[in-house]
Amino acid sequence: MTAKSSTRPGSTVARGQGFEVQAREYLEAQGLEWVASNHRCRFGEIDLIMRDQQVLAFIEVRFRRSQQFGGASASVDVRKQRRLITAARHYLSRHPTEQPCRFDVVAMNGQEPIRWIKGAFDASGY
């Protein structure tokens, strides 16, 4: 018996990748420059890394079908933030830069417009 691919059409992974593509296209239309996607390490994953003029943005893409329980942006809780910060530090250890960095969230809730939250949280205190 063979394992099915996690990127088969309609799978959670495939849907997530589709939302990341939408987010990337949206951000590029806002003037950001794509740097990397899906940076993975043992600490976590960063969905998108993009340059916003002179700032390197680590971007978490979240989708929720509705605003129930706070919606997409509320799902980036403190635990998730810590994982993203640690993954960003891992990325920066391999790709050093003098550019300032920030953490953004792109929230998608059902049929509502994309919501881009610049500087959604920061690494101070971690």
Backbone torsions as a table, in degrees:
resi	resn	phi	psi	omega
1	MET	NA	131.0	-178.8
2	THR	-105.5	150.0	178.5
3	ALA	-76.3	142.0	177.0
4	LYS	-78.3	147.9	178.6
5	SER	-67.1	137.7	179.2
6	SER	-76.4	-5.8	179.1
7	THR	-107.0	21.2	177.2
8	ARG	-64.8	150.2	-179.2
9	PRO	-54.4	135.1	179.4
10	GLY	87.2	-9.0	179.2
11	SER	-72.5	161.8	178.1
12	THR	-58.7	-41.4	179.7
13	VAL	-63.9	-44.7	-179.8
14	ALA	-63.5	-42.1	178.1
15	ARG	-63.7	-42.4	178.8
16	GLY	-61.0	-41.5	178.2
17	GLN	-64.5	-36.5	177.0
18	GLY	-62.8	-41.3	177.9
19	PHE	-67.6	-35.6	177.5
20	GLU	-65.8	-37.8	176.7
21	VAL	-64.1	-44.6	177.7
22	GLN	-59.3	-44.4	-179.6
23	ALA	-63.1	-44.6	-179.8
24	ARG	-61.0	-45.4	179.6
25	GLU	-62.7	-40.6	178.2
26	TYR	-61.6	-48.1	-177.9
27	LEU	-67.0	-37.7	176.2
28	GLU	-62.9	-36.8	177.4
29	ALA	-66.8	-22.4	177.1
30	GLN	-87.6	-0.1	176.2
31	GLY	102.9	2.3	178.7
32	LEU	-79.1	153.8	179.9
33	GLU	-111.0	126.8	-179.6
34	TRP	-67.8	136.6	177.0
35	VAL	-115.4	-50.7	-177.5
36	ALA	-159.5	159.4	175.5
37	SER	-128.5	147.6	172.6
38	ASN	51.5	52.6	174.2
39	HIS	-72.2	114.9	-178.2
40	ARG	-112.0	142.6	170.9
41	CYS	-149.1	177.9	-177.2
42	ARG	-66.3	-13.8	-178.1
43	PHE	-89.0	-21.0	-177.9
44	GLY	156.4	-163.2	-178.0
45	GLU	-138.4	142.9	173.4
46	ILE	-109.4	123.1	-175.9
47	ASP	-64.5	-52.7	-178.5
48	LEU	-136.1	143.1	171.0
49	ILE	-123.7	121.9	-175.6
50	MET	-137.7	157.6	178.7
51	ARG	-103.6	124.8	176.4
52	ASP	-112.5	91.2	-172.0
53	GLN	58.9	-110.4	-177.6
54	GLN	-100.2	12.1	-177.8
55	VAL	-111.8	134.8	174.6
56	LEU	-92.3	119.2	-175.9
57	ALA	-106.9	126.6	172.5
58	PHE	-96.1	120.7	-168.2
59	ILE	-120.1	126.4	174.9
60	GLU	-99.7	127.1	179.6
61	VAL	-103.9	125.7	-178.9
62	ARG	-129.6	139.3	176.1
63	PHE	-127.9	137.0	171.6
64	ARG	-137.0	143.5	-179.6
65	ARG	-66.2	-26.8	-178.2
66	SER	-148.4	175.5	177.9
67	GLN	-84.6	-1.9	179.6
68	GLN	-55.7	138.7	-177.9
69	PHE	65.4	24.3	174.7
70	GLY	97.9	-12.0	177.0
71	GLY	78.0	-168.2	-173.3
72	ALA	-63.4	-47.0	-175.4
73	SER	-65.9	-35.2	179.8
74	ALA	-69.4	-16.9	-179.1
75	SER	-76.5	-8.0	175.7
76	VAL	-90.7	77.6	-176.0
77	ASP	-81.3	-180.0	-176.9
78	VAL	-58.6	-41.1	179.4
79	ARG	-60.9	-44.7	178.7
80	LYS	-65.4	-40.1	178.8
81	GLN	-59.5	-44.6	178.9
82	ARG	-59.9	-42.7	179.4
83	ARG	-63.6	-40.9	178.6
84	LEU	-66.1	-41.9	178.5
85	ILE	-61.8	-43.9	179.8
86	THR	-65.9	-41.4	178.0
87	ALA	-65.0	-37.1	177.9
88	ALA	-65.8	-40.2	176.9
89	ARG	-62.6	-39.1	176.5
90	HIS	-61.0	-47.3	178.7
91	TYR	-58.6	-46.8	-177.9
92	LEU	-67.0	-27.4	177.0
93	SER	-68.3	-25.8	179.3
94	ARG	-98.7	-18.9	-180.0
95	HIS	-135.1	69.1	-176.6
96	PRO	-58.7	146.3	178.1
97	THR	-150.3	153.9	174.7
98	GLU	-94.5	-5.6	-178.5
99	GLN	-67.4	144.5	171.5
100	PRO	-66.4	152.6	-178.6
101	CYS	-122.8	155.6	175.0
102	ARG	-148.3	165.6	179.2
103	PHE	-114.8	122.0	179.4
104	ASP	-114.8	159.7	173.2
105	VAL	-127.3	134.0	169.9
106	VAL	-108.6	113.6	-175.4
107	ALA	-106.1	131.6	176.9
108	MET	-125.8	122.7	-179.2
109	ASN	-122.1	104.7	177.7
110	GLY	52.5	-124.9	-177.4
111	GLN	-94.5	5.5	-180.0
112	GLU	-71.7	158.7	177.1
113	PRO	-62.4	154.2	176.1
114	ILE	-60.9	137.6	177.5
115	ARG	-116.7	117.5	179.8
116	TRP	-102.6	118.1	-178.8
117	ILE	-107.7	99.0	177.4
118	LYS	-71.4	137.0	177.3
119	GLY	59.5	44.1	-176.4
120	ALA	-60.0	-31.7	176.3
121	PHE	-159.2	169.0	178.3
122	ASP	-132.4	173.0	-173.9
123	ALA	-91.2	2.2	-179.1
124	SER	-65.0	136.7	-179.7
125	GLY	89.1	-3.2	-179.0
126	TYR	-111.7	NA	NA
